[in-house]
Amino acid sequence: MSKKQQGRRADDISAEEIKQFWHDFCERKGVDAATRARGDAKIEHDPEYWADQTMLRLLDAVAT
């Protein structure tokens, strides 16, 4: 088992990890690049909020 990074809780997730999960979701669901980019921007703006939300909620928030 690897050591926990100092100053990081076990349940913390970085913005990059959230975006990777979002990108995988988009690929599985066939989400277009423009929508994916809007999701990336939302994640970058508030990663802590989006870490606690579903990807369907994010898709709803950025769908046109």
Secondary structure, DSSP 8 states (H G I E B T S, - for coil): -----TT--TT---HHHHHHHHHHHHHHHT--HHHHHHHHHHHHH-HHHHHTS-HHHHHHHH--
